[in-house]
Amino acid sequence: MTNMFDRLTGRDRAAHADHARRVVAVLAEHFAELREPMTADIVQTSIERQLRTPDAAWEVFLDSPYVANWSLKPGADGRLRVACRRHPATGADLERERMLTALLHQGGS
């Protein structure tokens, strides 16, 4: 939990922005759409907002919105997780979910 001074001075905001940049950088290695500067900026801004004001219903697509097989969502533990939206998900999909979520958590997300 952060204190009011940190919120007022922008320390939280800078930490959230930094964290969001790291998340996008990790995921850009696996989702070509996140290598596009405009898309990366939109996703980063959405992550920052989620970190500042968590919403259990929040979700952001990681691949093309026309395909929308992969998204970033809040996990049960409050950290971010990668989710496969394909139905039915294959064993490979579930393994990819676990692997990508573990990569995010290695960085402290």
Backbone hydrogen bonds in HBPLUS format (Angstrom, degrees):
<---DONOR---> <-ACCEPTOR-->    atom                        ^
c    i                          cat <-CA-CA->   ^        H-A-AA   ^      H-
h    n   atom  resd res      DA  || num        DHA   H-A  angle D-A-AA Bond
n    s   type  num  typ     dist DA aas  dist angle  dist       angle   num
A0007-ARG N   A0003-ASN O   3.22 MM   4  6.60 158.0  2.27 149.5 155.8     1
A0008-LEU N   A0004-MET O   2.87 MM   4  6.09 159.3  1.92 153.5 159.3     2
A0009-THR N   A0005-PHE O   2.89 MM   4  6.03 150.1  1.98 150.6 158.5     3
A0010-GLY N   A0006-ASP O   3.11 MM   4  6.09 119.3  2.50 137.6 149.8     4
A0011-ARG N   A0006-ASP O   3.05 MM   5  5.11 128.5  2.33 148.2 152.7     5
A0014-ALA N   A0010-GLY O   2.94 MM   4  6.15 163.7  1.97 155.4 158.4     6
A0015-ALA N   A0011-ARG O   2.94 MM   4  6.12 159.0  1.99 147.8 154.1     7
A0016-HIS N   A0012-ASP O   2.76 MM   4  5.99 160.6  1.80 159.9 165.3     8
A0017-ALA N   A0013-ARG O   2.92 MM   4  6.09 159.1  1.96 147.8 153.7     9
A0018-ASP N   A0014-ALA O   2.92 MM   4  6.06 159.4  1.97 146.9 152.5    10
A0019-HIS N   A0015-ALA O   2.92 MM   4  6.08 161.5  1.96 146.8 152.0    11
A0020-ALA N   A0016-HIS O   2.84 MM   4  6.02 162.9  1.87 150.8 155.7    12
A0021-ARG N   A0017-ALA O   2.96 MM   4  6.17 154.6  2.03 146.6 153.2    13
A0022-ARG N   A0018-ASP O   3.06 MM   4  6.38 156.0  2.12 147.4 153.7    14
A0023-VAL N   A0019-HIS O   2.95 MM   4  6.27 158.2  2.00 153.3 159.4    15
A0024-VAL N   A0020-ALA O   3.00 MM   4  6.23 168.5  2.01 153.1 155.5    16
A0025-ALA N   A0021-ARG O   2.90 MM   4  6.08 157.5  1.95 147.7 154.6    17
A0026-VAL N   A0022-ARG O   2.95 MM   4  6.18 160.0  1.99 151.3 155.8    18
A0027-LEU N   A0023-VAL O   2.98 MM   4  6.19 170.1  1.99 155.8 158.6    19
A0028-ALA N   A0024-VAL O   2.80 MM   4  5.81 140.9  1.95 147.0 157.1    20
A0029-GLU N   A0026-VAL O   3.34 MM   3  5.84 150.3  2.43 107.2 114.7    21
A0030-HIS N   A0027-LEU O   2.89 MM   3  5.32 154.9  1.95 112.0 120.2    22
A0031-PHE N   A0027-LEU O   2.92 MM   4  6.08 129.1  2.18 148.5 163.8    23
A0034-LEU N   A0031-PHE O   2.99 MM   3  5.77 147.6  2.10 122.0 129.3    24
A0035-ARG N   A0032-ALA O   2.97 MM   3  5.37 161.3  2.00 113.3 118.8    25
A0036-GLU N   A0033-GLU O   3.22 MM   3  5.71 164.1  2.25 110.8 115.6    26
A0040-ALA N   A0036-GLU O   2.86 MM   4  6.02 170.1  1.87 167.9 171.3    27
A0041-ASP N   A0037-PRO O   2.95 MM   4  6.07 154.3  2.01 144.4 151.2    28
A0042-ILE N   A0038-MET O   3.02 MM   4  6.29 158.4  2.07 148.2 153.5    29
A0043-VAL N   A0039-THR O   2.94 MM   4  6.17 168.7  1.96 159.0 161.6    30
A0044-GLN N   A0040-ALA O   2.85 MM   4  5.93 161.0  1.88 147.1 153.3    31
A0045-THR N   A0041-ASP O   2.93 MM   4  6.06 162.1  1.96 147.8 152.5    32
A0046-SER N   A0042-ILE O   3.01 MM   4  6.22 156.2  2.07 145.4 152.1    33
A0047-ILE N   A0043-VAL O   2.89 MM   4  6.16 156.5  1.95 152.9 159.2    34
A0048-GLU N   A0044-GLN O   2.91 MM   4  6.16 164.8  1.93 154.1 158.1    35
A0049-ARG N   A0045-THR O   3.02 MM   4  6.24 161.4  2.06 148.4 152.9    36
A0050-GLN N   A0046-SER O   2.99 MM   4  6.22 154.4  2.05 144.7 152.0    37
A0051-LEU N   A0047-ILE O   2.86 MM   4  6.15 153.4  1.93 154.4 161.9    38
A0052-ARG N   A0048-GLU O   2.97 MM   4  6.24 150.7  2.06 149.1 157.0    39
A0053-THR N   A0049-ARG O   2.85 MM   4  5.96 164.6  1.88 152.8 157.3    40
A0058-TRP N   A0055-ASP O   3.01 MM   3  5.37 167.1  2.02 117.8 121.9    41
A0060-VAL N   A0072-LEU O   3.09 MM  12  5.32 151.5  2.17 143.3 151.7    42
A0072-LEU N   A0060-VAL O   2.80 MM  12  5.32 153.7  1.86 151.2 159.9    43
A0062-LEU N   A0070-TRP O   2.83 MM   8  5.42 174.1  1.83 137.7 137.7    44
A0067-VAL N   A0064-SER O   2.94 MM   3  5.30 140.9  2.09 108.9 119.7    45
A0068-ALA N   A0064-SER O   2.66 MM   4  5.71 161.2  1.70 177.2 173.1    46
A0085-ARG N   A0069-ASN O   2.57 MM  16  4.73 173.7  1.57 140.5 142.8    47
A0071-SER N   A0083-ALA O   2.91 MM  12  5.27 157.4  1.96 152.0 158.6    48
A0083-ALA N   A0071-SER O   2.79 MM  12  5.27 164.8  1.82 152.7 154.7    49
A0073-LYS N   A0081-ARG O   2.86 MM   8  5.41 166.3  1.88 160.7 165.3    50
A0081-ARG N   A0073-LYS O   2.76 MM   8  5.41 153.0  1.83 162.8 168.9    51
A0075-GLY N   A0079-ARG O   2.58 MM   4  5.32 157.1  1.63 165.5 172.4    52
A0078-GLY N   A0075-GLY O   3.00 MM   3  5.28 163.0  2.03 114.7 117.3    53
A0094-LEU N   A0090-THR O   3.04 MM   4  6.38 161.6  2.07 152.9 156.4    54
A0095-GLU N   A0091-GLY O   2.95 MM   4  6.19 151.9  2.03 145.0 153.2    55
A0096-ARG N   A0092-ALA O   2.90 MM   4  6.10 155.3  1.96 146.2 153.0    56
A0097-GLU N   A0093-ASP O   2.91 MM   4  6.23 155.5  1.97 150.5 157.4    57
A0098-ARG N   A0094-LEU O   3.06 MM   4  6.34 163.2  2.09 146.1 149.6    58
A0099-MET N   A0095-GLU O   2.89 MM   4  6.10 163.6  1.91 152.6 157.3    59
A0100-LEU N   A0096-ARG O   2.90 MM   4  6.00 172.5  1.90 156.8 158.6    60
A0101-THR N   A0097-GLU O   2.96 MM   4  6.02 161.7  2.00 150.3 156.1    61
A0102-ALA N   A0098-ARG O   2.92 MM   4  6.02 155.3  1.98 144.8 152.1    62
A0103-LEU N   A0099-MET O   2.98 MM   4  6.29 150.3  2.07 144.0 152.2    63
A0104-LEU N   A0100-LEU O   3.05 MM   4  6.38 155.0  2.12 146.6 152.7    64
A0105-HIS N   A0101-THR O   2.98 MM   4  6.26 154.9  2.05 148.8 155.8    65
A0106-GLN N   A0102-ALA O   2.93 MM   4  6.14 137.2  2.12 145.8 156.7    66
A0107-GLY N   A0104-LEU O   3.23 MM   3  5.55 137.8  2.42 102.1 112.4    67
A0109-SER N   A0104-LEU O   3.22 MM   5  5.62 155.7  2.28 138.0 137.9    68
A0108-GLY N   A0105-HIS O   3.00 MM   3  4.92 160.7  2.04 103.2 107.8    69
